[in-house]
């Protein structure tokens, strides 16, 4: 018999696990984006644990700080790429304008 066909739980325990405890649907404000909802949670419970991996934990405030630093670094890289593109574009224009 395939493992998926085995009944390891009684019907009542299966209903409790899959229906009752799993009933986590919640309406979210349609006018807010995910990052805004996250920011609201950071303001409400900055020290609450949001992530656990093995023996490491992160609070909402710590994760928010990490995300901000990551965003700043990404923006710096994007600005550097734009500077390089502008420099190349200007150099090309200057080179082409010097041609007879």
Backbone bond lengths (Angstrom), bond angles and torsions (degrees), N, CA, C in turn:
res aa  C-N    CA-C-N  psi(-1)  N-CA   C-N-CA  omega(-1)  CA-C   N-CA-C  phi
1 X - - - 1.444 - - 1.538 108.67 -
2 X 1.333 117.90 132.00 1.467 120.58 178.29 1.533 110.98 -62.38
3 X 1.338 115.60 147.09 1.470 120.64 -177.36 1.523 111.38 -60.20
4 X 1.311 117.82 -32.70 1.457 121.20 -179.47 1.513 113.54 -67.92
5 X 1.311 117.42 -17.38 1.465 121.66 -179.50 1.527 113.03 -92.52
6 X 1.333 117.77 -9.68 1.460 121.13 -179.39 1.523 110.48 -71.80
7 X 1.307 117.36 135.87 1.458 122.90 175.99 1.520 108.46 -94.16
8 X 1.315 117.32 95.53 1.453 121.56 -178.42 1.516 112.16 -89.73
9 X 1.336 117.37 -18.36 1.465 122.10 -179.14 1.521 109.70 -118.17
10 X 1.321 114.61 149.61 1.458 117.79 172.22 1.525 108.28 -69.71
11 X 1.308 115.81 162.82 1.462 120.19 -178.62 1.533 111.07 -59.04
12 X 1.328 117.77 -41.22 1.469 120.77 -178.77 1.529 111.52 -67.62
13 X 1.346 117.43 -40.49 1.467 120.05 178.57 1.525 111.02 -69.47
14 X 1.322 116.50 -36.75 1.468 120.75 177.43 1.537 110.11 -63.54
15 X 1.336 116.66 -43.36 1.465 120.89 177.49 1.522 110.56 -63.87
16 X 1.315 117.54 -42.68 1.462 122.13 178.83 1.524 110.44 -59.55
17 X 1.315 116.43 -47.13 1.459 121.56 -177.47 1.522 112.65 -69.60
18 X 1.317 117.13 -48.57 1.464 120.52 -172.65 1.519 114.64 -87.18
19 X 1.309 117.77 -27.49 1.467 120.19 -176.58 1.536 111.83 -105.53
20 X 1.324 116.26 -55.79 1.467 120.16 -173.26 1.524 111.81 -69.96
21 X 1.327 117.16 -56.96 1.457 120.28 -177.07 1.524 112.55 -71.54
22 X 1.302 116.87 -22.90 1.457 121.14 -177.66 1.532 112.25 -91.80
23 X 1.312 118.09 2.72 1.466 121.78 179.94 1.525 108.62 -79.09
24 X 1.316 115.67 79.76 1.471 121.43 -174.61 1.516 112.91 -112.34
25 X 1.324 117.35 12.25 1.457 119.56 179.94 1.517 110.00 -63.81
26 X 1.335 114.72 139.74 1.453 120.26 -179.59 1.523 108.06 -150.10
27 X 1.314 116.18 138.76 1.455 119.99 176.30 1.520 109.27 -76.63
28 X 1.316 115.69 136.20 1.448 121.80 176.85 1.516 109.00 -112.96
29 X 1.318 116.87 149.62 1.464 119.20 178.16 1.528 110.25 -61.14
30 X 1.313 116.54 123.91 1.466 121.08 -176.68 1.528 111.72 -69.89
31 X 1.315 117.56 -20.56 1.459 120.59 -176.89 1.527 113.00 -87.10
32 X 1.328 118.56 -2.13 1.455 121.96 -179.46 1.527 111.09 -111.27
33 X 1.319 115.27 142.95 1.466 121.48 175.57 1.532 109.15 -87.90
34 X 1.315 116.27 167.77 1.466 121.25 -178.05 1.527 111.00 -59.74
35 X 1.336 116.91 -41.79 1.464 118.63 -178.29 1.535 111.44 -65.62
36 X 1.324 117.41 -31.18 1.462 120.24 177.58 1.528 110.91 -71.04
37 X 1.320 116.23 -39.53 1.467 119.84 175.67 1.527 110.65 -62.87
38 X 1.330 116.64 -40.81 1.465 121.15 178.13 1.527 109.95 -62.91
39 X 1.335 117.70 -44.79 1.462 120.96 179.61 1.527 111.40 -61.16
40 X 1.331 116.92 -38.40 1.459 120.00 177.18 1.531 110.73 -63.71
41 X 1.323 116.56 -40.02 1.463 120.36 178.86 1.518 110.37 -66.44
42 X 1.328 117.63 -38.41 1.471 121.19 177.42 1.522 109.81 -60.80
43 X 1.331 116.97 -41.90 1.464 120.51 179.33 1.527 111.96 -67.03
44 X 1.336 117.22 -38.54 1.470 120.95 -178.31 1.527 112.15 -71.92
45 X 1.337 116.84 -45.71 1.472 120.39 -173.37 1.530 110.80 -137.82
46 X 1.337 117.71 69.28 1.469 119.79 -175.39 1.528 114.57 -62.22
47 X 1.334 117.38 -31.45 1.469 120.18 -176.74 1.526 113.29 -93.72
48 X 1.319 117.91 -1.89 1.467 120.24 179.34 1.528 109.96 -69.79
49 X 1.311 116.47 144.05 1.455 121.82 179.76 1.530 109.93 -73.25
50 X 1.318 115.04 129.64 1.462 119.85 179.16 1.532 111.15 -111.05
51 X 1.331 117.80 -30.83 1.463 121.76 -179.44 1.519 110.57 -134.06
52 X 1.330 115.16 140.13 1.462 121.16 174.70 1.518 107.09 -133.06
53 X 1.328 116.14 127.69 1.463 121.47 174.60 1.514 107.95 -137.84
54 X 1.321 115.65 114.63 1.466 123.17 -175.62 1.527 108.59 52.31
55 X 1.337 118.78 -114.43 1.469 119.44 -178.58 1.527 112.36 -102.38
56 X 1.320 117.56 10.39 1.465 122.04 -179.78 1.526 110.54 -103.06
57 X 1.325 115.55 140.28 1.466 120.65 175.63 1.520 109.57 -131.13
58 X 1.317 115.72 152.66 1.463 121.87 175.53 1.519 108.55 -129.81
59 X 1.325 115.29 137.01 1.462 119.86 174.59 1.536 108.23 -89.13
60 X 1.326 115.33 168.50 1.460 119.27 177.10 1.530 110.73 -59.34
61 X 1.332 117.69 -41.43 1.466 121.31 -179.79 1.531 110.93 -63.36
62 X 1.335 117.07 -43.95 1.469 120.66 179.71 1.526 111.46 -64.20
63 X 1.329 116.58 -43.69 1.462 120.00 178.70 1.517 110.77 -64.69
64 X 1.326 116.81 -40.57 1.458 120.79 178.04 1.529 110.46 -60.73
65 X 1.335 117.40 -44.36 1.468 121.29 178.09 1.528 111.00 -61.07
66 X 1.334 116.18 -42.07 1.465 119.77 178.94 1.520 111.15 -63.69
67 X 1.324 116.92 -40.53 1.461 120.79 179.63 1.522 110.91 -66.66
68 X 1.329 117.28 -38.09 1.465 120.86 178.65 1.518 109.94 -64.80
69 X 1.324 117.55 -46.11 1.470 121.17 179.06 1.524 110.22 -61.05
70 X 1.323 116.70 -42.35 1.466 120.92 178.97 1.524 110.96 -62.84
71 X 1.323 116.97 -42.15 1.467 121.03 178.54 1.518 111.06 -64.23
72 X 1.321 117.31 -43.34 1.471 121.03 178.92 1.521 110.00 -61.11
73 X 1.332 117.59 -44.52 1.465 120.45 179.09 1.521 111.43 -63.26
74 X 1.327 117.11 -39.74 1.469 120.46 177.94 1.519 111.12 -64.33
75 X 1.320 116.58 -40.87 1.467 120.14 178.77 1.526 111.33 -66.04
76 X 1.338 116.60 -38.95 1.465 119.89 177.32 1.529 110.42 -61.82
77 X 1.335 116.57 -43.91 1.460 120.09 178.97 1.519 110.77 -63.14
78 X 1.323 116.93 -41.23 1.468 120.32 179.19 1.524 110.32 -64.43
79 X 1.323 117.45 -41.50 1.471 120.52 178.38 1.519 110.84 -63.73
80 X 1.316 117.37 -40.08 1.465 120.34 177.84 1.525 111.02 -63.31
81 X 1.324 117.24 -40.37 1.468 120.71 177.86 1.531 110.46 -64.07
82 X 1.326 116.23 -41.15 1.472 119.87 179.00 1.520 110.18 -64.54
83 X 1.327 117.74 -41.36 1.474 120.49 177.23 1.525 111.24 -59.36
84 X 1.326 116.29 -43.90 1.470 120.12 179.76 1.523 110.06 -63.66
85 X 1.325 117.56 -43.63 1.466 120.61 178.90 1.520 111.64 -63.17
86 X 1.332 117.06 -41.89 1.468 120.05 178.27 1.520 111.22 -64.96
87 X 1.327 116.68 -41.46 1.455 120.42 177.86 1.531 110.57 -61.09
88 X 1.338 116.54 -45.12 1.462 120.51 179.40 1.526 110.44 -64.17
89 X 1.325 117.79 -40.98 1.461 121.96 179.84 1.526 110.40 -63.80
90 X 1.344 117.61 -44.18 1.464 121.35 178.75 1.523 110.85 -65.07
91 X 1.323 116.46 -42.67 1.464 119.63 179.51 1.524 109.87 -63.25
92 X 1.299 117.95 -40.36 1.471 121.52 178.44 1.522 110.66 -64.27
93 X 1.330 116.64 -43.96 1.474 120.05 178.27 1.516 110.67 -61.19
94 X 1.334 116.33 -43.61 1.465 120.55 -179.52 1.528 109.67 -63.94
95 X 1.334 117.36 -43.43 1.457 121.54 -179.99 1.535 110.27 -63.40
96 X 1.324 116.61 -46.01 1.466 120.12 -178.47 1.524 111.94 -67.25
97 X 1.334 117.75 -32.86 1.465 119.74 179.94 1.523 110.94 -72.50
98 X 1.329 118.15 -21.16 1.463 121.84 179.19 1.524 112.42 -83.09
99 X 1.327 117.38 -12.67 1.467 120.99 -179.62 1.537 109.51 -74.19
100 X 1.342 116.12 144.17 1.473 118.76 178.86 1.513 112.43 -69.00
